[in-house]
Amino acid sequence: MYSSIRSFKKLNAHRLLTLTLLSAIFYSCSQHVAQVSVPVPAKADTTAVATLAPGKPVLLDSVVFGKSLNKEQAKAQQFYRQHSFQSQWLLDNQPSPLYATVVAALSDAGKFGLNPADYDLEGIQESVKLLYGDKAVKPQTLIALDRHITEMLFNYTTHLSVGKITEASGGRSIWKPSPRLDRNLDLELIGKAQTPDGLLAAIQQLQPTQEQYGKLQRALAYYRALEKNTPSSPLEITKGVKIKPDDHHNLITAVRKKLSLTDMKVYPVAFDSASCAFDSTRYDAGLVEAVKAFQSKHGLEADGILGERTLRFLNQSFKEKADLIALNMERLRWSREKYGDNYIQVNVPAYTLTVYENHKPAMDMRVIVGAVDKPTPIFNDAMGHIVFSPTWTVPTSIIREEIIPRLKSDSSYYVNKNYAFYKDEIAIDPTTETWDDSANPYKYRIVQQPGPDNSLGRVKFLLTNTMSVYLHDTPNHRLFTKDYRALSHGCVRLDEPARFAAYLMRDQTGWDLERIKKAMNDSIPATVRLKKRYDVYIDYITVWVDENDSVNFREDIYGHDRRQLQLLFPKEKEKAKMGGDVAGL
């Protein structure tokens, strides 16, 4: 995508006929960088005493703050304490030079996936305009407004540095947040800013430093420009539709237009040499290649066939795409300090595991993750042990939902399948047990022994969590050929476990690939402690920019995107308001 952006100025005359307006607006949008964010303040107490002097700040008595303060109000109180309780944005007869910087910062909130309306930007500007109107300035109103601006600024900087959304989980899905290290860095930096440039630099310094964050910021500007200048025209998708190369279909015209706008590249209408006429409904070779590239960037099999899943992604509006980019920027704010130099990351929606060494990918492979009704939790963990030729103790939920119902219809089903059954910790023969509605799954312990059919495969990689979630092999590697791989009971299955184990044990004497494979095929479990402990991050990243500067999107398999977008961009958001008699100026 970014190669398209960089070529704006080189577009030929033919392209400029359709793309000039979009190019100009995107170029304008991409020139300025800034950040900020803020929640709704409590009503200000306007009983404080103020003293006015021409062209001077106004003195706020500390009584203006009550005893029960939220985090942002507490920051505001400390901020004023650092400045001897003098107004910082509003002087007795005009705004201070710093006020314009605050307005500029709040105005730029959208560039970082935040909403300026959350910080009462329009209300602040209107109130300042009224404050310095023809009537005499009311000290109490000036104090209330200055405090409101401060609280909005700290709300914004809080969102910018640690994120806006505080509850990521929902329904059956588990999302354990990383510790959000809000060390009042915004208070420290903003409190020291004495000039407009210094204040702007302080605000910008709060944003995440990850390279991916900057890439997503540029992608957001690109898609917001597309959103602003392209009418929304949903595709009419018929269930079961499959459009193959060289087919004729009325959807082809809309597909060609959508891809041309997305890629900033003209995909010409097919020309029929036999009839010497253009055919806009023909799915020609040039458009097929564009669709294949689109499918790759959306985690789909790049077969060039326009099926339901491909068309659903094509049907997403540019606004939807932009909002998803903003959401993934928000997630980076949650985790800005959690990654070290070396770690293991599983991206659940992408079905991938990547090992990072010195911040660079050192290994990657395909994985299978939890099904929609058994979602893999999103959390951080650590790995310290490997178990070769493991046994598998069947979770109670699987005993209840799968094993007992199967034994009800066939009590001999598990004979010769390498399972050991225990009831109240006494070994039993499942064929002699009564399997009816009275069977209590909590009384049974079922263990599958090592072997080729073991559900954990030949090796498992232990994590420290109490949810019984870990990484492991699988006896069924055919499933890795599918592009949709949300198929497990919650754990993460690895496509190349031997190669993964060899990497983790590369510094452990005697553990080469040959010995690892031998241990994996033994009949007795063996637990090996890793010489080095690895941080493991199970993440949910649905948008990222790859090394080729292409924006990649993935399906929201667990509904986290849908739920969190409602928190990031509420449809009915109560506008942030300031207490005080501003209207009465």
LINURGI-V116730 format. One record per backbone hydrogen bond with DSSP energy under -0.5 kcal/mol. CO is the residue of the C=O (numbers start at 1). NH is the residue of the N-H. E is the energy in kcal/mol with one decimal. If there is no record, write none. Layout:
co->CO nh->NH e->E
co->CO nh->NH e->E
This chain:
co->1 nh->4 e->-0.9
co->1 nh->5 e->-1.6
co->2 nh->6 e->-3.0
co->3 nh->7 e->-0.8
co->5 nh->8 e->-1.8
co->7 nh->10 e->-1.4
co->7 nh->11 e->-0.5
co->8 nh->11 e->-1.4
co->12 nh->16 e->-2.2
co->13 nh->17 e->-1.1
co->14 nh->17 e->-0.5
co->14 nh->18 e->-0.5
co->15 nh->18 e->-1.3
co->15 nh->19 e->-2.1
co->16 nh->20 e->-1.8
co->19 nh->23 e->-2.6
co->20 nh->24 e->-2.6
co->21 nh->25 e->-2.1
co->22 nh->26 e->-2.6
co->23 nh->27 e->-2.7
co->24 nh->28 e->-2.0
co->25 nh->29 e->-2.4
co->26 nh->30 e->-1.9
co->28 nh->31 e->-1.0
co->37 nh->158 e->-0.7
co->44 nh->46 e->-0.7
co->45 nh->48 e->-0.6
co->49 nh->61 e->-0.8
co->51 nh->59 e->-0.8
co->53 nh->56 e->-2.2
co->56 nh->92 e->-2.0
co->58 nh->87 e->-2.9
co->59 nh->61 e->-0.6
co->61 nh->64 e->-2.1
co->62 nh->65 e->-1.8
co->64 nh->45 e->-0.9
co->67 nh->69 e->-0.9
co->70 nh->74 e->-2.5
co->71 nh->75 e->-1.8
co->72 nh->76 e->-2.2
co->73 nh->77 e->-2.5
co->74 nh->78 e->-2.3
co->75 nh->79 e->-2.6
co->76 nh->80 e->-2.3
co->77 nh->81 e->-2.1
co->78 nh->82 e->-2.1
co->79 nh->83 e->-0.9
co->80 nh->85 e->-3.9
co->81 nh->84 e->-1.4
co->83 nh->86 e->-1.5
co->85 nh->60 e->-4.6
co->89 nh->96 e->-3.0
co->90 nh->58 e->-0.6
co->94 nh->91 e->-2.6
co->96 nh->99 e->-1.3
co->96 nh->100 e->-0.7
co->97 nh->101 e->-0.6
co->98 nh->102 e->-1.8
co->99 nh->103 e->-2.3
co->100 nh->104 e->-2.3
co->101 nh->105 e->-2.5
co->102 nh->106 e->-2.7
co->103 nh->107 e->-2.3
co->104 nh->108 e->-1.2
co->106 nh->109 e->-1.4
co->107 nh->110 e->-0.5
co->108 nh->111 e->-1.5
co->109 nh->112 e->-1.8
co->109 nh->114 e->-2.0
co->110 nh->113 e->-1.5
co->114 nh->116 e->-0.6
co->115 nh->118 e->-2.0
co->116 nh->119 e->-1.6
co->116 nh->121 e->-1.3
co->117 nh->120 e->-1.5
co->117 nh->576 e->-0.8
co->120 nh->124 e->-2.8
co->121 nh->125 e->-2.3
co->122 nh->126 e->-2.4
co->123 nh->127 e->-2.5
co->124 nh->128 e->-2.5
co->125 nh->129 e->-1.9
co->126 nh->130 e->-2.2
co->127 nh->131 e->-2.4
co->128 nh->132 e->-1.8
co->130 nh->133 e->-1.6
co->137 nh->139 e->-0.6
co->138 nh->142 e->-2.4
co->139 nh->143 e->-2.5
co->140 nh->144 e->-2.2
co->141 nh->145 e->-2.5
co->142 nh->146 e->-2.6
co->143 nh->147 e->-2.4
co->144 nh->148 e->-2.2
co->145 nh->149 e->-2.5
co->146 nh->150 e->-2.0
co->147 nh->151 e->-2.6
co->148 nh->152 e->-2.6
co->149 nh->153 e->-2.3
co->150 nh->154 e->-2.3
co->151 nh->155 e->-2.1
co->152 nh->156 e->-2.3
co->153 nh->37 e->-0.5
co->153 nh->157 e->-2.6
co->154 nh->158 e->-1.9
co->155 nh->38 e->-0.6
co->155 nh->159 e->-2.3
co->156 nh->160 e->-2.5
co->157 nh->161 e->-2.0
co->158 nh->162 e->-2.7
co->158 nh->163 e->-0.7
co->159 nh->163 e->-1.4
co->170 nh->173 e->-1.6
co->173 nh->170 e->-0.9
co->173 nh->175 e->-0.5
co->174 nh->378 e->-2.6
co->175 nh->177 e->-0.7
co->179 nh->181 e->-0.9
co->180 nh->182 e->-2.1
co->181 nh->183 e->-1.3
co->184 nh->188 e->-2.2
co->185 nh->189 e->-2.8
co->186 nh->190 e->-2.8
co->187 nh->191 e->-2.0
co->188 nh->192 e->-0.8
co->189 nh->193 e->-0.7
co->190 nh->193 e->-0.7
co->195 nh->199 e->-2.6
co->196 nh->200 e->-2.5
co->197 nh->201 e->-2.4
co->198 nh->202 e->-1.9
co->199 nh->203 e->-2.2
co->200 nh->204 e->-2.4
co->201 nh->205 e->-1.8
co->203 nh->206 e->-1.2
co->204 nh->207 e->-1.2
co->210 nh->213 e->-0.6
co->210 nh->214 e->-1.2
co->211 nh->215 e->-1.9
co->212 nh->216 e->-2.6
co->213 nh->217 e->-2.0
co->214 nh->218 e->-1.8
co->215 nh->219 e->-2.1
co->216 nh->220 e->-2.7
co->217 nh->221 e->-1.9
co->218 nh->222 e->-1.9
co->219 nh->223 e->-2.4
co->220 nh->224 e->-2.6
co->221 nh->225 e->-1.9
co->222 nh->226 e->-1.8
co->223 nh->227 e->-2.6
co->224 nh->228 e->-2.3
co->225 nh->229 e->-1.6
co->226 nh->230 e->-1.1
co->235 nh->237 e->-1.0
co->236 nh->238 e->-0.5
co->238 nh->241 e->-2.0
co->242 nh->244 e->-0.6
co->243 nh->306 e->-2.7
co->244 nh->247 e->-2.4
co->247 nh->283 e->-2.9
co->249 nh->252 e->-1.5
co->251 nh->255 e->-2.3
co->252 nh->256 e->-2.7
co->253 nh->257 e->-1.9
co->254 nh->258 e->-2.4
co->255 nh->259 e->-2.4
co->256 nh->260 e->-2.0
co->257 nh->261 e->-2.1
co->258 nh->262 e->-2.5
co->259 nh->263 e->-2.7
co->260 nh->264 e->-0.8
co->260 nh->265 e->-1.6
co->266 nh->268 e->-0.7
co->270 nh->272 e->-0.5
co->270 nh->279 e->-3.2
co->271 nh->273 e->-0.8
co->272 nh->276 e->-1.4
co->272 nh->277 e->-1.4
co->277 nh->272 e->-3.1
co->278 nh->280 e->-0.5
co->279 nh->270 e->-0.6
co->279 nh->282 e->-1.2
co->281 nh->249 e->-2.5
co->282 nh->284 e->-1.5
co->283 nh->246 e->-3.4
co->284 nh->288 e->-2.1
co->285 nh->289 e->-2.0
co->286 nh->290 e->-1.4
co->287 nh->291 e->-2.3
co->288 nh->292 e->-2.3
co->289 nh->293 e->-2.0
co->290 nh->294 e->-2.0
co->291 nh->295 e->-2.9
co->292 nh->296 e->-2.2
co->293 nh->297 e->-1.8
co->295 nh->298 e->-1.2
co->295 nh->300 e->-2.7
co->296 nh->299 e->-1.3
co->297 nh->553 e->-2.7
co->301 nh->303 e->-2.3
co->305 nh->307 e->-1.5
co->306 nh->243 e->-1.9
co->307 nh->311 e->-2.5
co->308 nh->312 e->-2.2
co->309 nh->313 e->-1.8
co->310 nh->314 e->-2.2
co->311 nh->315 e->-1.7
co->312 nh->316 e->-0.5
co->313 nh->316 e->-1.2
co->317 nh->321 e->-2.2
co->318 nh->322 e->-2.6
co->319 nh->323 e->-2.8
co->320 nh->324 e->-2.0
co->321 nh->325 e->-2.1
co->322 nh->326 e->-2.4
co->323 nh->327 e->-2.2
co->324 nh->328 e->-2.0
co->325 nh->329 e->-1.7
co->326 nh->330 e->-2.0
co->327 nh->331 e->-1.9
co->328 nh->332 e->-1.3
co->329 nh->333 e->-1.4
co->330 nh->334 e->-1.3
co->331 nh->335 e->-1.2
co->333 nh->336 e->-0.7
co->335 nh->338 e->-1.5
co->335 nh->339 e->-0.6
co->341 nh->359 e->-2.7
co->343 nh->356 e->-3.3
co->344 nh->537 e->-2.8
co->345 nh->347 e->-0.6
co->345 nh->354 e->-2.9
co->346 nh->348 e->-0.8
co->346 nh->539 e->-3.1
co->347 nh->350 e->-0.5
co->347 nh->351 e->-0.9
co->347 nh->352 e->-1.5
co->348 nh->351 e->-1.1
co->351 nh->367 e->-2.1
co->352 nh->347 e->-2.2
co->353 nh->365 e->-2.1
co->354 nh->345 e->-2.9
co->354 nh->356 e->-0.5
co->355 nh->362 e->-3.8
co->355 nh->363 e->-1.2
co->356 nh->343 e->-1.5
co->357 nh->360 e->-1.6
co->360 nh->357 e->-3.2
co->363 nh->355 e->-3.1
co->365 nh->353 e->-2.6
co->366 nh->495 e->-1.8
co->368 nh->493 e->-2.4
co->369 nh->487 e->-1.4
co->369 nh->488 e->-3.0
co->371 nh->374 e->-1.4
co->372 nh->375 e->-0.6
co->377 nh->379 e->-0.7
co->378 nh->176 e->-2.6
co->379 nh->538 e->-2.8
co->381 nh->536 e->-2.7
co->382 nh->464 e->-0.8
co->383 nh->534 e->-2.3
co->384 nh->530 e->-3.0
co->385 nh->462 e->-1.6
co->386 nh->388 e->-0.6
co->386 nh->528 e->-3.2
co->387 nh->460 e->-2.3
co->388 nh->526 e->-2.1
co->392 nh->394 e->-0.7
co->392 nh->448 e->-3.2
co->395 nh->398 e->-0.6
co->395 nh->399 e->-2.0
co->396 nh->400 e->-2.7
co->397 nh->401 e->-2.6
co->398 nh->402 e->-2.4
co->398 nh->403 e->-2.1
co->399 nh->404 e->-2.7
co->402 nh->406 e->-1.6
co->403 nh->407 e->-2.5
co->404 nh->408 e->-2.0
co->405 nh->409 e->-1.0
co->406 nh->410 e->-1.6
co->410 nh->413 e->-1.8
co->412 nh->415 e->-1.6
co->414 nh->417 e->-1.6
co->414 nh->419 e->-0.6
co->418 nh->449 e->-2.9
co->420 nh->447 e->-2.6
co->421 nh->428 e->-2.4
co->422 nh->445 e->-2.5
co->423 nh->426 e->-1.5
co->426 nh->423 e->-2.9
co->428 nh->421 e->-0.6
co->428 nh->430 e->-0.6
co->429 nh->432 e->-2.0
co->430 nh->433 e->-0.7
co->433 nh->435 e->-0.7
co->434 nh->436 e->-0.9
co->436 nh->439 e->-1.9
co->439 nh->441 e->-0.7
co->440 nh->443 e->-1.9
co->441 nh->444 e->-1.0
co->443 nh->424 e->-2.9
co->445 nh->422 e->-2.1
co->446 nh->394 e->-2.8
co->447 nh->420 e->-3.0
co->447 nh->449 e->-0.5
co->448 nh->392 e->-2.4
co->451 nh->454 e->-1.4
co->454 nh->457 e->-2.2
co->456 nh->459 e->-0.8
co->456 nh->473 e->-1.0
co->458 nh->389 e->-2.8
co->459 nh->473 e->-2.5
co->460 nh->387 e->-2.9
co->460 nh->462 e->-0.6
co->461 nh->471 e->-1.7
co->462 nh->384 e->-0.8
co->462 nh->385 e->-0.7
co->470 nh->492 e->-2.1
co->471 nh->461 e->-3.6
co->472 nh->494 e->-2.8
co->475 nh->477 e->-0.7
co->476 nh->479 e->-0.7
co->477 nh->480 e->-1.3
co->478 nh->481 e->-1.6
co->479 nh->482 e->-1.5
co->483 nh->485 e->-0.6
co->485 nh->369 e->-2.2
co->485 nh->487 e->-1.3
co->488 nh->371 e->-2.6
co->491 nh->490 e->-0.6
co->491 nh->493 e->-0.6
co->492 nh->472 e->-2.3
co->493 nh->368 e->-1.9
co->496 nh->500 e->-1.9
co->497 nh->501 e->-2.8
co->498 nh->502 e->-2.4
co->499 nh->503 e->-1.8
co->500 nh->504 e->-2.3
co->501 nh->505 e->-1.9
co->503 nh->506 e->-1.3
co->505 nh->508 e->-2.1
co->507 nh->509 e->-0.6
co->508 nh->511 e->-1.9
co->510 nh->512 e->-1.1
co->512 nh->516 e->-2.2
co->513 nh->517 e->-2.4
co->514 nh->518 e->-1.8
co->515 nh->519 e->-2.5
co->516 nh->520 e->-2.0
co->517 nh->521 e->-1.0
co->518 nh->521 e->-0.6
co->519 nh->522 e->-1.1
co->526 nh->388 e->-3.0
co->528 nh->386 e->-2.5
co->534 nh->383 e->-2.9
co->535 nh->344 e->-2.6
co->536 nh->381 e->-3.0
co->536 nh->538 e->-0.5
co->537 nh->346 e->-2.9
co->537 nh->539 e->-0.9
co->538 nh->379 e->-0.7
co->539 nh->348 e->-2.6
co->540 nh->542 e->-0.6
co->542 nh->554 e->-1.9
co->544 nh->546 e->-0.5
co->544 nh->552 e->-3.5
co->546 nh->549 e->-2.1
co->549 nh->2 e->-2.0
co->550 nh->546 e->-2.4
co->550 nh->552 e->-0.5
co->552 nh->544 e->-1.7
co->555 nh->557 e->-1.7
co->556 nh->559 e->-0.8
co->559 nh->563 e->-2.2
co->560 nh->564 e->-2.8
co->561 nh->565 e->-2.6
co->562 nh->566 e->-1.0
co->563 nh->567 e->-0.7
co->564 nh->568 e->-2.3
co->565 nh->569 e->-3.0
co->570 nh->573 e->-0.5
co->571 nh->573 e->-0.6
co->572 nh->574 e->-0.6
co->580 nh->582 e->-1.6
co->582 nh->585 e->-1.8
